[in-house]
Amino acid sequence: MKTKFSYKTYLRIGIIFFLILGIGHLYGEMQMSKDGSIEAHLDKFDFKLFGSAFSLYKFHQGYSVMMGLLIIFIALLLLTLKEINKQTLLILTIGSTLICGLMWYYFALPGQIFSTIAALSFILAYLKYK
């Protein structure tokens, strides 16, 4: 069965699921922090990095929020592009496939599903490119 979807359709699907992944990541971080149990546990551990002292909780929270925002802004940046070339699609394909693999290794089911759909969409966009 031949599909009538163009590479742009698959690209937009991937972008939308990247956006959902980033928003979900931020939401998940807020939910994890809500009851304070993670904070109570991770606040016990301090470390120094480049002359600055951090609790493991602050480091985890800052890194997690930063990653969620980066994924959101990558998706928004991609939405602003009028044209995309095959090399950019290849980078998106490789990057999203790596993210998907890491999600399946480290994270929960919603992130695994959204990252898989994004990765498959970027792969199909790359394969369908003119």
C-alpha positions in Angstrom: 0.0 0.0 0.0 1.5 3.3 -1.1 1.1 6.2 1.3 0.4 9.8 0.1 2.2 11.4 3.0 5.0 13.6 2.0 8.3 14.0 3.9 6.8 17.3 5.3 3.9 15.4 6.9 6.2 13.0 8.6 8.5 15.9 9.7 5.6 17.7 11.3 4.4 14.6 13.1 7.9 14.2 14.5 8.1 17.8 15.5 4.7 17.6 17.3 5.8 14.5 19.2 9.1 16.2 20.1 7.1 19.1 21.4 4.9 16.8 23.4 8.0 15.0 24.7 9.5 18.2 26.0 6.3 19.4 27.6 5.8 16.0 29.2 9.3 16.0 30.5 8.7 19.4 32.2 5.4 18.2 33.6 6.9 14.9 34.8 9.7 16.9 36.6 7.1 19.0 38.4 5.1 16.0 39.4 8.2 14.2 40.7 9.1 17.2 42.8 5.6 17.7 44.2 5.7 15.4 47.2 9.2 16.3 48.3 10.4 12.7 48.7 13.0 13.0 45.9 14.2 16.3 47.2 14.5 14.9 50.8 16.6 12.0 49.5 18.8 13.8 46.9 19.4 16.9 49.1 21.5 14.7 51.4 24.3 14.5 48.7 26.4 17.5 47.9 29.1 17.8 45.3 31.4 20.4 43.9 31.8 21.1 40.2 34.1 23.8 38.8 34.3 25.5 42.1 30.5 25.6 42.8 28.8 23.5 45.4 25.4 21.8 44.5 23.0 19.4 46.1 22.3 16.5 43.9 18.6 17.5 43.9 19.3 21.0 42.6 21.6 19.6 39.9 19.0 16.9 38.9 16.2 19.4 38.8 18.1 22.1 36.9 19.4 19.5 34.3 15.9 18.0 33.9 14.2 21.4 33.4 17.0 22.4 30.9 16.5 19.2 28.9 12.7 19.6 28.7 13.2 23.2 27.5 15.8 22.3 25.0 13.5 19.7 23.4 10.6 22.2 23.3 12.8 24.9 21.7 14.3 22.5 19.1 10.7 21.6 18.1 9.7 25.2 17.9 12.8 26.1 15.9 12.0 23.2 13.5 8.4 24.6 13.1 9.8 27.9 11.9 11.8 26.4 9.1 10.2 26.9 5.7 12.5 24.4 4.0 14.7 21.7 5.3 17.5 19.8 3.5 18.4 16.1 3.6 21.5 16.6 5.8 19.3 18.3 8.5 16.8 15.4 8.2 19.7 13.0 8.6 20.8 14.8 11.8 17.3 14.7 13.1 17.0 11.0 12.3 20.2 10.2 14.1 19.5 12.5 17.1 16.0 11.4 17.6 17.0 7.7 17.3 19.6 8.2 20.0 17.1 10.0 22.2 14.6 7.2 21.7 17.2 4.6 22.7 18.1 6.5 25.8 14.4 7.0 26.7 13.9 3.2 26.5 16.9 2.6 28.7 16.4 5.3 31.3 12.8 6.6 31.3 9.1 5.8 31.7 6.6 4.6 29.1 5.1 8.0 28.0 8.5 9.4 27.0 9.4 6.1 25.3 6.2 6.2 23.2 6.6 9.9 22.2 10.3 9.6 21.4 9.6 6.4 19.3 6.9 8.1 17.3 9.2 11.2 16.8 12.1 9.0 15.7 10.1 6.9 13.3 8.5 10.1 11.8 11.9 11.6 11.3 13.2 8.4 9.7 10.2 8.3 7.4 10.7 12.0 6.5 14.3 11.3 5.6 13.4 8.3 3.5 10.6 10.2 1.7 12.7 13.3 1.0 12.5 14.3 -2.6 
